[in-house]
Amino acid sequence: MASFTNTVLFRIILVLVSLSDSALFHVRCLSFGINYGQIANNLPPPSQVAGLLQSLNVSRVKLYDADPNVLQAFSNSEVDFIIALGNELLPNMTDPLKAQAWIQQHVTPHLPQTKISSILVGNEILGGSDTHLMSYLLTAMQSVYAALVNLGLSKTIAVTTANSLVILGNSYPPSAGTFKEELAQYIKPLLDFHSQTNAPFLINVYPYFAYKGSPGEVSLEYVLFQPNSGMNDSGTNLHYDNMLDAQIDAVYAAMKVMGHTDIEVRISETGWPSKGDEDEAGATPENAGIYNGNLLRKIMEKKGTPAKPDVPIDTYVFALFNEDLKPGQASERNYGLFYPNGTRVYDMGDVGAAGPDGADGYLPQFTFSSSAHDINALWIFNFLIFLVVYLLWE
């Protein structure tokens, strides 16, 4: 009997060792944020999405609203949420009483069973053309923060907003980064608020846009984190081998011009479309796999930028699913890592690969089927662990 047990244990150990090189173990060692948009009519219910994100070890999710169905589905999970107030709500949020009422209706009912760490007040307000919304932004953020203070939640929930890189007046070289002069009246007090409340400055960063706009001038390798000659910043003599780092450091430089070196820059959105219209250069599954695969490698290695090498880039990937109802060009509907049925849009390769033809990497296959044939590796792994414990007990 002992000989039989030892033989079985040996075979199980071999299986576990083989799994250690699989996507299962890769997923367990990487934590990243993801944007969960819902502008679609074919998405799975939030309860199934919770299973998908658990299989990916995604521990942070950013919403574009405060959908109670989503927040309820992730109750008692380890997932941390950024929830959002839509741009259309900003005028009301300038009223402290309405801001507190919103929090009491959309936030407090989900605490503490669902983790909520940030409230995003508006999206890309300063990058738009509505000066009325721009004038409401800071007051709305202050009202939301004051409400959190009143409710005893300000130490655990931050208040911030997401900005597009359009707010930069200059970004080259990165050390010469500045905000647009016409936005200074809004950005300076906004930065003061971030400093006072210790909240991060969020930016939506898309190197793809730069390549799409000038494919003949912008190096594809430079925007995809692939080997390239890069560029040297004449102001600092720092070398940049990818555009994402350069864009982030340009924001840090712009904040420094306004007197702030005490605010962390975080990426609220970045990604690459797998499909686009004919005039959308570079929107292919291959490029999307390379960009996001190399981005996750950068996250895993906890690398900072040349100007901030000791500050790992906190990143939310855009996006979880393709969203078929999003307006605009075809690329807008094709940023997802997954189709709504749970299959991957493209293979990202193993982290560290230069292209999409490696192993499953950090995004293992996931299906929403309940068929016994669709049991994933995590269940198999758990069963083997149980079997080992049982045999050892015997």
C-alpha positions as CSV (number, residue, x, y, z in Angstrom):
1,M,0.0,0.0,0.0
2,A,2.8,2.4,0.9
3,S,4.5,1.7,-2.5
4,F,1.3,2.4,-4.3
5,T,0.7,5.6,-2.5
6,N,4.3,6.8,-3.2
7,T,3.8,6.0,-6.9
8,V,0.6,8.0,-7.0
9,L,2.2,10.9,-5.1
10,F,5.1,10.9,-7.5
11,R,2.8,11.1,-10.6
12,I,0.8,13.9,-9.0
13,I,4.0,15.8,-8.2
14,L,5.0,15.5,-11.9
15,V,1.6,16.9,-12.9
16,L,2.0,19.8,-10.5
17,V,5.5,20.6,-11.7
18,S,4.2,20.7,-15.3
19,L,1.4,23.0,-14.2
20,S,4.0,25.3,-12.6
21,D,5.1,26.3,-16.1
22,S,1.6,26.8,-17.3
23,A,-0.6,29.9,-17.4
24,L,-2.1,28.9,-14.1
25,F,1.1,29.8,-12.2
26,H,1.9,32.7,-14.4
27,V,-1.5,34.2,-13.6
28,R,-1.0,33.8,-9.9
29,C,2.2,36.0,-9.8
30,L,0.8,39.0,-11.7
31,S,-1.6,41.6,-10.5
32,F,-3.0,44.3,-12.8
33,G,-6.0,46.5,-13.1
34,I,-8.5,46.3,-15.9
35,N,-11.3,48.5,-17.3
36,Y,-14.7,46.9,-17.3
37,G,-16.9,48.8,-19.7
38,Q,-20.4,47.8,-20.5
39,I,-21.4,49.7,-23.7
40,A,-22.6,46.5,-25.3
41,N,-25.7,44.3,-25.6
42,N,-24.1,40.9,-25.5
43,L,-22.0,40.9,-22.3
44,P,-22.1,38.0,-19.8
45,P,-23.7,38.7,-16.4
46,P,-21.5,40.2,-13.7
47,S,-21.5,37.0,-11.7
48,Q,-19.7,35.2,-14.6
49,V,-17.4,38.1,-15.1
50,A,-16.3,37.7,-11.5
51,G,-15.3,34.1,-12.3
52,L,-13.3,35.3,-15.3
53,L,-11.4,37.9,-13.3
54,Q,-10.7,35.4,-10.6
55,S,-9.2,33.0,-13.1
56,L,-6.9,35.9,-14.3
57,N,-6.0,37.0,-10.8
58,V,-7.1,40.5,-11.7
59,S,-7.3,42.2,-8.3
60,R,-8.3,45.7,-9.4
61,V,-11.2,46.8,-11.6
62,K,-12.2,50.2,-12.9
63,L,-15.9,50.9,-13.8
64,Y,-17.4,53.8,-15.6
65,D,-20.3,54.0,-13.2
66,A,-21.3,52.5,-9.9
67,D,-23.3,49.6,-11.3
68,P,-24.9,47.9,-8.2
69,N,-25.2,44.6,-10.0
70,V,-21.4,44.5,-10.6
71,L,-20.5,45.6,-7.1
72,Q,-22.9,43.0,-5.6
73,A,-21.4,40.3,-7.8
74,F,-18.0,41.0,-6.4
75,S,-19.1,41.0,-2.8
76,N,-16.7,39.3,-0.5
77,S,-14.1,39.0,-3.2
78,E,-10.5,40.4,-3.2
79,V,-11.2,42.7,-6.1
80,D,-10.7,46.4,-5.5
81,F,-12.9,48.8,-7.4
82,I,-12.6,52.3,-8.8
83,I,-16.1,53.5,-9.4
84,A,-17.2,56.5,-11.4
85,L,-19.5,59.5,-11.5
86,G,-20.5,60.2,-15.1
87,N,-19.7,63.6,-16.7
88,E,-23.5,64.3,-16.8
89,L,-23.6,64.2,-12.9
90,L,-21.0,66.8,-12.3
91,P,-23.4,69.8,-12.0
92,N,-25.3,68.0,-9.3
93,M,-22.2,67.0,-7.5
94,T,-21.2,70.6,-6.8
95,D,-24.0,70.5,-4.2
96,P,-22.5,68.9,-1.0
97,L,-25.9,67.5,0.0
98,K,-26.4,65.8,-3.4
99,A,-22.9,64.5,-3.4
100,Q,-23.4,62.9,0.0
101,A,-26.8,61.5,-1.1
102,W,-25.1,59.8,-4.1
103,I,-22.5,58.2,-1.9
104,Q,-25.1,57.0,0.5
105,Q,-27.0,55.4,-2.4
106,H,-24.2,54.0,-4.5
107,V,-21.3,53.4,-2.2
108,T,-22.1,52.8,1.4
109,P,-24.6,49.9,0.7
110,H,-21.7,47.9,-0.7
111,L,-19.3,48.5,2.1
112,P,-17.4,46.7,3.5
113,Q,-18.2,43.5,1.6
114,T,-17.1,45.0,-1.7
115,K,-13.8,46.9,-1.8
116,I,-14.0,50.4,-3.2
117,S,-10.8,52.4,-3.1
118,S,-11.5,55.4,-5.4
119,I,-14.3,57.5,-6.8
120,L,-13.6,58.9,-10.3
121,V,-15.4,62.2,-10.8
122,G,-15.8,62.6,-14.5
123,N,-13.7,61.3,-17.4
124,E,-11.5,63.4,-19.6
125,I,-13.3,66.6,-18.7
126,L,-10.3,68.8,-19.2
127,G,-9.5,67.3,-22.5
128,G,-13.0,68.2,-23.9
129,S,-14.5,71.5,-25.0
130,D,-17.2,72.0,-22.4
131,T,-15.9,74.8,-20.2
132,H,-19.0,74.6,-18.0
133,L,-18.0,71.0,-17.0
134,M,-14.4,72.2,-16.5
135,S,-15.6,74.8,-14.1
136,Y,-17.7,72.2,-12.2
137,L,-14.9,69.6,-11.9
138,L,-12.9,70.7,-8.9
139,T,-16.0,71.8,-6.9
140,A,-17.6,68.4,-7.6
141,M,-14.5,66.6,-6.4
142,Q,-14.3,68.7,-3.3
143,S,-18.0,68.0,-2.5
144,V,-17.5,64.3,-2.9
145,Y,-14.4,64.3,-0.7
146,A,-16.2,66.4,1.9
147,A,-19.0,63.8,1.9
148,L,-16.6,61.0,2.4
149,V,-15.1,62.9,5.3
150,N,-18.5,63.3,6.9
151,L,-19.2,59.6,6.4
152,G,-15.8,58.5,7.8
153,L,-14.7,57.1,4.5
154,S,-12.0,59.6,3.3
155,K,-9.1,57.6,4.6
156,T,-10.0,54.5,2.6
157,I,-11.6,56.0,-0.6
158,A,-9.7,58.5,-2.7
159,V,-11.3,61.1,-5.0
160,T,-9.8,61.7,-8.4
161,T,-10.6,62.2,-12.1
162,A,-9.2,60.7,-15.3
163,N,-7.4,62.9,-17.8
164,S,-6.4,62.5,-21.4
165,L,-3.0,63.5,-22.7
166,V,-4.7,66.2,-24.7
167,I,-4.2,68.4,-21.7
168,L,-0.5,68.5,-22.4
169,G,0.7,71.5,-24.4
170,N,4.1,70.0,-25.0
171,S,5.4,66.5,-24.4
172,Y,8.7,66.4,-26.3
173,P,11.2,65.9,-24.9
174,P,9.6,64.5,-21.8
175,S,11.5,66.8,-19.5
176,A,9.9,69.8,-21.3
177,G,6.4,68.6,-20.7
178,T,3.9,71.3,-19.9
179,F,0.1,71.6,-19.6
180,K,-1.8,73.8,-22.1
181,E,-1.8,77.4,-20.9
182,E,-5.6,77.7,-21.3
183,L,-6.1,74.9,-18.9
184,A,-3.8,76.2,-16.2
185,Q,-6.7,77.9,-14.3
186,Y,-8.3,74.4,-13.9
187,I,-5.2,72.2,-13.5
188,K,-3.3,74.2,-10.9
189,P,-6.1,74.1,-8.2
190,L,-6.8,70.5,-9.2
191,L,-3.2,69.5,-8.5
192,D,-3.4,71.4,-5.2
193,F,-6.4,69.2,-4.3
194,H,-4.6,66.0,-5.2
195,S,-1.7,67.0,-3.1
196,Q,-3.9,67.9,-0.1
197,T,-5.8,64.7,-0.3
198,N,-2.9,62.4,-1.3
199,A,-4.8,61.2,-4.4
200,P,-3.1,60.0,-7.6
201,F,-3.3,61.9,-10.9
202,L,-4.9,59.6,-13.4
203,I,-4.2,59.7,-17.2
204,N,-5.5,57.7,-20.1
205,V,-2.4,56.9,-22.2
206,Y,-2.6,55.5,-25.7
207,P,0.7,55.3,-27.7
208,Y,-1.5,53.7,-30.4
209,F,-3.0,57.2,-31.1
210,A,0.4,58.6,-31.9
211,Y,1.2,55.7,-34.3
212,K,-2.3,55.9,-35.9
213,G,-1.8,59.6,-36.5
214,S,1.6,59.4,-38.0
215,P,2.5,55.8,-39.0
216,G,5.2,56.9,-41.3
217,E,7.0,59.0,-38.7
218,V,6.4,57.1,-35.4
219,S,8.3,53.8,-35.0
220,L,6.0,50.9,-34.4
221,E,8.7,49.2,-32.3
222,Y,8.9,52.3,-30.1
223,V,5.2,52.2,-29.3
224,L,5.1,48.4,-28.9
225,F,7.9,48.1,-26.3
226,Q,10.0,46.2,-28.9
227,P,13.8,46.7,-29.4
228,N,14.5,50.0,-31.1
229,S,17.0,52.8,-30.9
230,G,14.7,55.0,-28.8
231,M,15.4,58.6,-28.0
232,N,17.5,60.7,-25.6
233,D,16.0,63.5,-23.7
234,S,18.3,66.5,-24.3
235,G,17.2,68.1,-21.0
236,T,18.0,65.2,-18.8
237,N,20.1,62.9,-21.0
238,L,17.7,60.1,-20.0
239,H,17.1,57.4,-22.6
240,Y,13.6,56.3,-23.6
241,D,13.0,53.0,-25.4
242,N,9.2,53.2,-25.5
243,M,6.6,55.9,-25.8
244,L,4.5,55.1,-22.8
245,D,7.4,56.0,-20.4
246,A,8.0,59.2,-22.3
247,Q,4.4,60.2,-22.0
248,I,4.2,59.5,-18.3
249,D,7.4,61.5,-17.6
250,A,6.0,64.4,-19.7
251,V,3.1,64.5,-17.2
252,Y,5.5,64.5,-14.2
253,A,7.4,67.3,-15.8
254,A,4.3,69.3,-16.4
255,M,3.2,68.9,-12.8
256,K,6.6,70.0,-11.7
257,V,6.2,73.3,-13.7
258,M,3.1,73.9,-11.6
259,G,5.0,73.3,-8.3
260,H,4.1,69.7,-7.6
261,T,6.5,66.8,-7.3
262,D,4.4,65.1,-4.6
263,I,1.7,63.5,-6.7
264,E,1.9,60.0,-8.2
265,V,0.9,59.6,-11.9
266,R,-1.2,56.4,-12.6
267,I,-2.5,55.0,-15.8
268,S,-6.3,54.8,-15.8
269,E,-6.5,53.5,-19.3
270,T,-4.0,52.1,-21.9
271,G,-4.5,49.5,-24.6
272,W,-4.3,48.6,-28.3
273,P,-7.2,47.8,-30.6
274,S,-7.3,44.4,-32.4
275,K,-9.3,45.8,-35.3
276,G,-10.0,49.1,-37.0
277,D,-11.2,50.9,-40.1
278,E,-9.0,51.0,-43.2
279,D,-7.5,54.3,-42.1
280,E,-6.6,53.1,-38.6
281,A,-3.1,51.9,-39.1
282,G,-1.7,49.2,-36.8
283,A,-5.1,48.0,-35.4
284,T,-4.4,44.3,-35.7
285,P,-4.6,41.3,-33.3
286,E,-0.9,40.8,-33.6
287,N,0.0,44.4,-32.5
288,A,-2.6,44.3,-29.7
289,G,-1.1,41.1,-28.4
290,I,2.5,42.4,-28.6
291,Y,1.5,45.7,-26.9
292,N,-0.5,44.2,-24.0
293,G,1.9,41.3,-23.6
294,N,4.9,43.5,-23.2
295,L,2.9,45.9,-21.1
296,L,2.1,43.1,-18.6
297,R,5.8,42.1,-18.6
298,K,6.6,45.7,-17.6
299,I,4.1,45.6,-14.8
300,M,5.3,42.2,-13.6
301,E,8.9,43.5,-13.5
302,K,7.7,46.5,-11.5
303,K,9.6,48.9,-13.7
304,G,9.3,52.6,-13.4
305,T,10.0,55.3,-16.0
306,P,13.5,56.7,-16.7
307,A,12.6,59.8,-14.6
308,K,10.9,57.8,-11.8
309,P,12.7,54.4,-11.9
310,D,11.7,53.5,-8.3
311,V,8.0,54.1,-8.9
312,P,6.4,51.1,-10.6
313,I,3.7,52.1,-13.1
314,D,0.2,51.5,-11.7
315,T,-1.8,50.5,-14.7
316,Y,-5.4,49.7,-15.7
317,V,-5.6,47.9,-19.1
318,F,-8.3,48.9,-21.5
319,A,-10.4,46.8,-21.8
320,L,-11.9,43.6,-20.5
321,F,-14.4,43.0,-23.4
322,N,-15.0,44.2,-26.9
323,E,-18.0,46.6,-26.6
324,D,-20.2,46.4,-29.7
325,L,-22.3,49.5,-29.0
326,K,-19.5,52.0,-28.6
327,P,-19.8,54.9,-31.1
328,G,-17.0,56.0,-33.4
329,Q,-14.5,54.2,-35.6
330,A,-14.2,50.4,-35.5
331,S,-11.2,50.5,-33.2
332,E,-13.4,51.8,-30.4
333,R,-15.4,48.6,-30.4
334,N,-12.3,46.4,-30.4
335,Y,-10.0,47.1,-27.5
336,G,-11.2,44.1,-25.5
337,L,-8.9,41.3,-24.3
338,F,-12.0,39.0,-24.5
339,Y,-15.0,38.5,-26.7
340,P,-18.3,38.6,-24.7
341,N,-18.4,34.8,-24.8
342,G,-15.3,34.6,-22.8
343,T,-12.8,33.5,-25.5
344,R,-9.6,35.5,-26.0
345,V,-9.5,38.0,-28.9
346,Y,-5.9,37.3,-29.5
347,D,-2.9,35.4,-28.0
348,M,-0.7,37.7,-26.0
349,G,2.1,35.2,-25.7
350,D,4.1,34.4,-22.6
351,V,5.2,37.5,-20.8
352,G,8.6,38.5,-22.2
353,A,7.8,37.3,-25.7
354,A,8.1,39.7,-28.5
355,G,5.1,38.5,-30.2
356,P,1.8,36.6,-29.9
357,D,3.0,33.2,-30.7
358,G,4.2,32.0,-27.3
359,A,2.4,30.2,-24.7
360,D,-1.0,31.2,-23.2
361,G,0.9,33.5,-20.8
362,Y,-1.1,35.5,-18.4
363,L,-4.5,35.2,-20.0
364,P,-5.6,31.5,-19.8
365,Q,-8.6,30.4,-21.8
366,F,-11.9,30.9,-20.1
367,T,-15.4,29.8,-21.1
368,F,-18.8,30.4,-19.5
369,S,-20.0,26.9,-20.3
370,S,-21.1,24.6,-17.5
371,S,-20.1,21.5,-19.4
372,A,-17.9,19.0,-17.6
373,H,-15.5,19.2,-20.6
374,D,-14.8,22.9,-19.9
375,I,-13.4,22.4,-16.4
376,N,-10.4,24.8,-16.3
377,A,-6.9,24.2,-14.9
378,L,-7.6,25.9,-11.6
379,W,-10.2,23.2,-10.7
380,I,-7.9,20.4,-11.8
381,F,-5.1,21.9,-9.7
382,N,-7.4,22.2,-6.6
383,F,-8.5,18.6,-7.1
384,L,-4.9,17.4,-7.2
385,I,-4.1,19.3,-4.0
386,F,-7.0,17.6,-2.3
387,L,-5.9,14.2,-3.5
388,V,-2.4,14.7,-2.2
389,V,-3.7,15.7,1.2
390,Y,-6.0,12.7,1.3
391,L,-3.3,10.3,0.4
392,L,-0.9,11.8,2.9
393,W,-3.6,11.6,5.6
394,E,-4.1,7.9,4.8
